[in-house]
Amino acid sequence: MSTHAELQVPSLGKVTVPVGIFINNEWSPSSFKETFATINPATGEKQLDFAHGSAADVDRAVKAARKAFKTTWGNNIAATERAAALNKLADLMERDSDKLAALESINSGKGVRIARDADVADSVACLRYYAGLADKFFGQTIPHFGKEKFVYTLHQPIGVCGQIIPWNYPLLMWAWKVAPALAAGCCVVMKPSELTPLTALVLCDLAKEAGIPAGVINTVPGLGATTGDAISRHMDIDKVAFTGSVVTGRRISIAAAESNLKKVTLELGGKSPMLVFDSADVEEAAAWTAMGIWFNSGQDCCASSRVYVQEGIYDKFLAALKKKAETVAIGQPHDEATSFGPLISAGQRDKVLGYIETGKKEGARVVTGGQKWPKSGGGFWIEPTILADTTLDMKVVQEEIFGPVIVAAKFKTEEEALELANTTSYGLAAAVFTNDARQATRITAALDAGTVWQNQYALLHAGVPFGGFKQSGIGRELGTYGLEAYTQVKAVHQNLTQTVEWPI
């Protein structure tokens, strides 16, 4: 197979894009000549065939990464040089932002404006943040030993890191993984989602143009059961970082443990609660809720998918949220006005519709939505949906739907609200809407979630850690915590005066 193909892209015309495997700054086909196809979520039509990386391809990538780590990256160059390379890559992404956004849009189905102004822009910001942090991450001196010895710690890069990213934010998840790894001095073997591999492959050429040495970034597209499993089990990969489902996260943890006990960080699912109290501004809370659940068509691990509203404003809040649902800018991904595109696949669409039907059968009330978008054609749209009057025992309340469906219920007291919010196996994010500052502080402390917003929702920043409690994951991404996840700490004891007599 060829390593490149032509793709017709709205606003760009016919574009040549990579579809092969990127190892050691070179493109190649799969070693066993297999491919997998991607589907355009807005049309349901086949898009491109990509190389399906084998275990042998993963092994080639690991060897290239290990060589680079030992010779041209890691501790072999100054942190300022790694920072310069990341900043150069950010410059190139800004230069090509329109192209990257158009490719992200056609591959993932999100609106091109959202892809450009949010996904590309936030990815650039993430690279720049870690470029700035690369030479500002220090160890400690531990001055508690008098004249006996001098003790200090070194933060050193872990080594070769496998990185497996999801389909809902392909560009951004690439940046979240690659930026801290490279800033710390690690080399990576990346596997993008088999549903959305396009932009991760395009970024390989930009990384090469930025002067990042051969072997530092290697990208092996493929299926999770083959390519992903090979990464998770490889004996010369020192760490694997994964974003995706709880089920797959468990499999990766097992594979890592059964191989070389490599370090694992996992950012998994969520069923994030929003608590709206009587004192809240109803319109403001509804607006933040709408953005939290319907941004990216609900395909977001920290989506505001459960909302609990104090009984005094419950009906008023649902009415305000219904208006927001019915004014969402649904449309074709290439339209600048679109903020709500199709779901990623027919399977995901059908799964979400199945959840809606189950919710209705279990007694939930449909306030709005619940159907395929009438103008879907061959694409995979579902209307923004509100299921009200839900109870804790409902499947739609306990399980992550990963679509544009919000489940709502009322509560009476603060204690009841917290019980409803925390009765879940997830703990990724949460929010509280109240104009009582003391209440906001109490609720925030009591919520079982890695991120809590007060009177807002969904806004993240490269400098702020992100990750989950419970089954929502292990470890943190972003901020200094995200860099820490790609380093290991070495304690150094330097003897100054002590002598020892043998035998003791």
C-alpha positions in Angstrom: 0.0 0.0 0.0 1.0 3.6 -0.4 1.9 5.7 2.6 0.0 8.7 1.3 -3.5 9.2 -0.2 -5.6 12.0 -1.6 -8.6 13.3 0.3 -11.2 15.8 -0.9 -11.7 18.3 2.0 -14.2 21.2 2.1 -12.4 24.6 2.0 -9.1 22.9 1.1 -9.9 20.9 -2.1 -7.9 17.8 -2.8 -5.2 17.3 -0.2 -2.5 14.6 0.0 -2.3 13.2 3.5 -0.3 10.5 5.2 -1.9 7.1 5.8 1.2 5.0 6.7 3.3 4.4 9.7 5.8 7.0 10.9 9.0 5.6 12.5 12.4 7.3 12.8 11.1 10.3 10.8 10.2 8.0 7.8 6.9 6.8 6.3 6.4 3.1 5.7 3.5 0.7 5.1 2.4 -1.9 7.6 4.8 -4.9 7.8 1.9 -7.3 7.2 0.3 -5.1 4.5 -3.1 -4.8 6.3 -5.2 -1.7 6.4 -8.3 -0.4 8.1 -10.9 2.1 6.8 -12.2 5.3 8.4 -15.7 6.6 7.8 -16.9 10.2 7.4 -19.3 10.7 10.3 -21.3 13.4 8.4 -22.0 11.2 5.4 -21.5 7.6 6.5 -19.2 7.0 3.5 -15.8 5.5 3.5 -13.0 8.1 3.8 -9.5 6.6 3.7 -7.6 3.3 4.2 -4.8 3.5 6.8 -1.9 1.2 7.6 -2.7 -1.3 10.3 0.4 -1.5 12.5 1.5 -4.9 13.6 3.4 -6.0 16.7 6.5 -6.0 14.5 5.8 -2.4 13.5 5.4 -1.4 17.2 8.7 -3.1 17.9 10.4 -1.1 15.2 9.0 2.1 16.6 10.2 1.2 20.1 13.7 0.5 18.9 13.8 3.8 17.1 12.5 5.6 20.2 15.0 3.8 22.5 17.9 4.8 20.2 16.8 8.4 20.2 16.4 8.5 23.9 19.9 7.2 24.4 21.5 9.5 21.8 19.7 12.6 20.7 17.0 13.3 23.3 16.4 12.6 26.9 19.3 13.9 29.0 21.5 14.2 26.0 20.4 17.7 25.1 19.6 20.7 27.2 16.0 21.2 28.3 16.1 24.6 26.6 16.6 22.7 23.2 13.6 20.5 23.9 11.6 23.7 24.7 12.7 25.3 21.4 11.6 22.3 19.4 8.2 22.3 21.1 7.8 26.0 20.4 8.8 25.5 16.8 6.2 22.8 16.5 3.6 25.1 18.0 4.6 27.8 15.4 4.0 25.3 12.6 0.6 24.3 14.0 -0.4 27.9 14.1 0.8 28.4 10.5 -1.3 25.4 9.4 -4.2 25.9 11.7 -6.8 26.1 8.9 -5.6 22.9 7.4 -5.4 21.1 10.7 -8.9 22.3 11.6 -10.4 21.2 8.3 -8.8 17.7 8.6 -9.9 17.4 12.2 -13.4 18.4 11.2 -13.8 16.0 8.3 -12.3 13.1 10.3 -14.1 13.5 13.6 -17.3 15.3 12.5 -16.9 18.4 14.8 -17.6 21.9 13.4 -14.6 23.4 11.7 -14.8 26.6 13.7 -14.7 24.6 16.9 -11.8 22.5 15.6 -9.8 25.7 14.7 -10.7 28.0 17.6 -10.8 25.4 20.4 -9.0 22.2 19.5 -6.1 23.6 17.4 -5.7 26.7 19.6 -5.7 24.7 22.8 -3.2 22.2 21.4 -0.9 25.0 20.5 -1.3 26.4 24.0 -0.5 23.1 25.5 2.7 22.7 23.6 3.8 26.3 24.5 3.0 25.6 28.2 5.2 22.6 28.4 7.9 24.3 26.3 8.0 26.9 29.0 8.1 24.3 31.8 10.8 22.1 30.3 13.7 23.8 32.0 11.8 24.8 35.2 11.2 21.4 36.8 13.6 20.8 39.7 14.5 18.2 42.3 15.2 19.0 45.9 18.2 19.3 48.2 17.5 17.6 51.6 19.8 19.4 54.2 19.2 17.3 57.3 22.5 15.4 57.6 25.0 18.0 58.8 28.5 17.4 57.6 27.9 13.7 57.0 26.5 13.8 53.5 24.8 15.9 50.9 21.5 14.5 49.6 19.5 15.7 46.6 17.0 14.4 44.1 17.0 14.2 40.3 13.9 14.2 38.2 14.8 12.1 35.1 12.7 11.2 32.1 11.1 7.8 32.3 12.2 6.7 28.8 10.1 5.3 26.0 6.4 5.9 26.5 3.5 4.3 24.7 0.6 6.7 24.2 -2.9 5.7 23.2 -5.4 8.4 22.4 -9.2 8.6 21.8 -11.3 9.8 18.9 -13.3 12.6 20.6 -10.4 15.2 20.7 -7.7 13.7 18.4 -5.5 16.8 18.2 -5.9 17.9 21.7 -5.3 14.5 23.2 -2.2 14.2 21.1 -0.9 17.5 22.5 -1.8 16.5 26.1 0.3 13.3 25.7 3.2 14.4 23.5 3.9 17.8 25.0 4.8 16.8 28.6 6.5 13.6 27.4 8.9 15.5 25.1 9.4 18.4 27.6 10.5 15.8 30.2 12.9 14.2 27.7 10.9 11.1 26.9 10.4 9.5 23.4 7.0 8.3 22.3 5.3 5.6 20.4 1.8 7.0 19.6 -1.3 5.1 18.6 -4.2 7.3 17.5 -7.7 6.0 17.5 -8.5 3.8 14.6 -11.6 6.1 14.0 -9.6 9.4 13.8 -5.9 8.8 13.0 -5.6 11.6 10.4 -4.3 14.6 12.3 -1.9 12.6 14.5 -0.2 11.5 11.3 -0.2 14.9 9.7 1.5 16.2 12.9 4.4 13.8 12.3 5.5 15.8 9.3 5.3 19.0 11.3 7.4 17.5 14.1 10.0 16.6 11.5 9.9 20.1 10.1 10.3 21.5 13.6 13.6 19.7 13.9 12.5 17.1 16.4 15.1 14.3 16.0 14.3 11.0 14.3 12.8 8.4 16.7 11.5 10.9 19.3 7.9 10.8 17.9 6.8 7.6 16.3 3.2 6.9 15.2 1.7 3.5 14.6 -2.0 3.6 13.6 -4.0 0.4 14.2 -6.7 -1.3 16.1 -6.7 -1.5 19.9 -6.8 -5.3 20.1 -3.6 -5.5 18.0 -1.5 -2.4 17.9 -2.7 -1.1 21.2 -2.2 -4.4 22.9 1.3 -4.7 21.4 2.2 -1.3 22.9 0.8 -2.2 26.3 2.7 -5.5 26.5 6.0 -4.4 24.9 8.9 -5.2 27.2 10.9 -2.2 26.3 8.2 0.5 26.8 8.7 2.1 30.2 5.2 3.7 30.6 1.9 3.7 28.8 -0.5 6.6 28.9 -4.1 6.0 27.8 -7.3 8.1 27.5 -10.5 6.2 26.8 -13.0 3.8 28.3 -12.8 2.1 31.7 -13.0 -1.4 30.0 -10.0 -0.7 27.8 -8.2 1.0 30.7 -8.5 -2.2 32.7 -7.1 -4.3 29.8 -4.1 -2.0 29.4 -3.4 -2.2 33.2 -3.5 -6.0 33.0 -1.2 -6.0 29.9 1.2 -3.6 31.6 1.3 -5.7 34.8 1.7 -9.0 32.9 4.7 -7.7 30.8 7.3 -5.5 32.5 5.1 -3.8 35.1 5.4 -0.6 33.1 4.0 2.6 34.7 0.5 3.4 33.7 -1.6 6.6 33.7 -5.2 6.4 32.7 -7.8 9.1 32.0 -11.0 7.2 31.7 -14.8 7.8 31.7 -17.1 10.0 33.6 -20.7 10.6 34.7 -20.2 14.1 36.0 -22.8 15.7 38.2 -23.9 19.3 38.3 -25.6 20.5 41.5 -27.9 23.6 40.9 -29.1 25.2 44.1 -32.1 27.5 44.6 -29.8 30.5 45.0 -28.1 30.0 41.6 -28.7 32.2 38.5 -31.0 29.8 36.5 -30.2 31.1 33.1 -26.4 31.1 33.8 -26.5 27.6 35.1 -28.6 26.4 32.1 -26.1 28.0 29.7 -23.1 26.3 31.4 -24.9 23.0 31.5 -25.7 23.2 27.8 -22.1 23.9 26.9 -20.9 21.1 29.2 -23.2 18.5 27.7 -23.6 19.6 24.0 -20.1 20.8 23.2 -18.6 18.2 21.0 -22.0 16.6 20.6 -21.8 15.2 24.1 -18.7 13.1 23.2 -16.7 14.3 26.2 -15.4 12.3 29.2 -16.2 15.2 31.6 -19.5 16.2 30.0 -22.2 17.6 32.4 -24.3 14.5 31.9 -26.1 14.4 35.2 -27.8 17.5 36.6 -29.5 17.7 40.0 -31.6 20.8 40.6 -33.1 21.9 43.9 -36.8 21.5 43.8 -37.7 25.2 44.1 -36.2 26.0 40.6 -36.4 22.5 39.0 -39.1 23.3 36.4 -37.7 26.7 35.7 -34.3 25.3 35.1 -35.6 22.5 32.8 -37.5 25.1 30.8 -34.3 27.2 30.4 -32.2 24.2 29.4 -34.9 23.1 26.9 -34.5 26.5 25.1 -30.8 26.0 25.0 -31.2 22.5 23.5 -33.5 23.7 20.8 -31.2 26.5 19.7 -28.0 24.5 19.4 -26.2 25.1 16.1 -26.6 21.7 14.5 -25.1 21.4 11.0 -22.5 20.1 8.6 -19.0 20.0 10.0 -17.6 22.2 7.3 -20.1 25.0 8.0 -18.5 27.8 10.1 -21.7 28.2 12.0 -21.9 24.6 13.2 -21.1 23.9 16.9 -22.9 20.5 17.1 -21.9 17.8 14.6 -22.6 14.1 14.1 -21.5 11.4 16.5 -18.4 9.6 15.5 -19.9 6.4 14.1 -23.1 4.5 13.3 -22.3 2.2 16.2 -22.0 5.1 18.7 -25.2 6.7 17.3 -27.1 3.5 17.8 -25.7 2.9 21.3 -26.8 6.4 22.4 -30.3 5.9 20.9 -30.5 2.6 22.8 -29.7 4.4 26.0 -32.5 6.9 25.3 -35.0 4.1 24.7 -33.9 2.3 27.9 -34.3 5.5 29.9 -37.8 6.0 28.5 -38.8 2.4 29.4 -37.4 2.9 32.9 -39.6 5.9 33.5 -37.6 9.0 32.4 -39.5 11.8 30.8 -38.2 13.2 27.5 -38.2 17.0 27.7 -36.8 17.5 24.3 -34.8 15.5 21.6 -34.4 11.8 21.8 -34.3 11.2 18.0 -32.0 11.2 15.0 -31.7 14.7 13.6 -34.2 15.0 10.7 -31.5 16.3 8.4 -29.0 13.5 9.2 -29.0 11.9 5.7 -26.3 9.3 5.9 -24.6 10.9 8.9 -24.8 10.1 12.6 -26.5 13.0 14.3 -28.7 12.8 17.4 -30.7 15.7 18.7 -29.7 17.3 22.0 -31.7 15.4 24.5 -33.0 15.9 28.0 -34.3 13.0 30.1 -36.0 14.3 33.3 -37.3 12.8 36.5 -34.6 10.1 36.6 -33.7 7.9 39.5 -30.4 6.5 40.7 -31.3 2.9 39.7 -31.7 3.8 36.0 -29.1 2.6 33.5 -28.9 6.1 31.9 -28.0 7.5 35.3 -25.3 5.0 36.2 -23.6 4.4 32.9 -21.6 6.8 30.6 -23.7 7.4 27.5 -21.0 9.5 25.7 -23.5 11.4 23.6 -25.7 14.5 23.7 -28.0 13.2 26.5 -28.4 14.8 29.9 -30.3 13.1 32.8 -32.0 15.4 35.3 -33.6 15.0 38.7 -34.6 17.2 41.7 -33.4 17.3 45.3 -34.4 18.9 48.5 -31.4 19.3 50.7 -27.7 19.7 50.4 -27.1 16.3 52.0 -29.4 14.7 49.4 -27.6 16.5 46.6 -24.2 15.1 47.7 -25.5 11.6 48.0 -26.9 11.7 44.5 -23.8 13.2 43.1 -21.3 10.8 44.7 -23.3 7.6 44.2 -21.4 6.6 41.1 -18.4 4.5 40.1 -16.9 7.6 38.3 -15.2 10.7 39.7 -13.8 12.7 36.8 -15.6 16.1 37.2 -18.4 17.9 38.9 -19.9 21.4 39.4 -21.8 23.4 41.9 -24.0 26.4 41.0 -24.9 28.5 44.0 -24.5 32.1 45.1 -23.8 31.0 48.7 -20.0 31.1 48.9 -19.9 29.0 52.1 -22.1 26.4 50.5 -19.9 26.3 47.4 -16.9 25.6 49.5 -18.6 22.9 51.5 -19.9 21.1 48.4 -16.6 21.3 46.5 -14.8 19.7 49.4 -17.3 16.9 49.6 -17.6 16.0 45.9 -15.7 12.9 44.7 -14.2 14.3 41.6 -10.8 15.3 40.2 -12.1 18.6 38.9 -14.9 20.7 40.4 -16.2 23.9 38.8 -18.0 26.6 40.8 -20.6 28.5 38.8 -19.1 27.4 35.4 -18.3 24.3 33.5 -16.0 22.6 31.1 -13.2 25.2 30.9 -9.8 23.6 31.2 -6.3 25.1 31.0 -2.9 23.5 30.2 -1.6 24.7 33.6 -4.3 23.0 35.7 -4.2 19.3 36.5 -6.9 17.0 35.1 -7.8 13.5 36.1 -10.2 11.3 38.0 -11.2 9.7 41.3 -12.5 6.1 41.5 -12.8 4.4 38.1 -12.2 7.6 36.2 -8.5 7.0 36.1 -5.1 6.9 37.6 -2.7 9.9 37.7 -3.0 13.4 36.3 -2.5 15.2 33.0 -1.7 18.9 32.4 0.0 21.3 34.8 3.2 20.4 36.6 1.5 17.1 37.6 1.4 16.2 33.9 5.1 16.6 33.5 5.7 14.7 36.8 4.0 11.7 35.2 6.8 11.4 32.7 9.6 11.6 35.2 11.0 9.4 37.8 12.7 10.6 41.0 16.3 9.5 41.9 17.6 10.1 45.4 21.4 10.8 45.5 23.4 10.3 48.8 26.8 12.0 48.5 29.1 10.9 51.3 31.1 13.8 52.8 32.8 12.5 56.0 31.3 9.1 57.0 33.6 6.0 57.2 32.6 2.5 57.8 34.4 -0.4 59.5 33.9 -3.9 58.2 32.6 -6.2 59.4 29.9 -4.2 61.1 
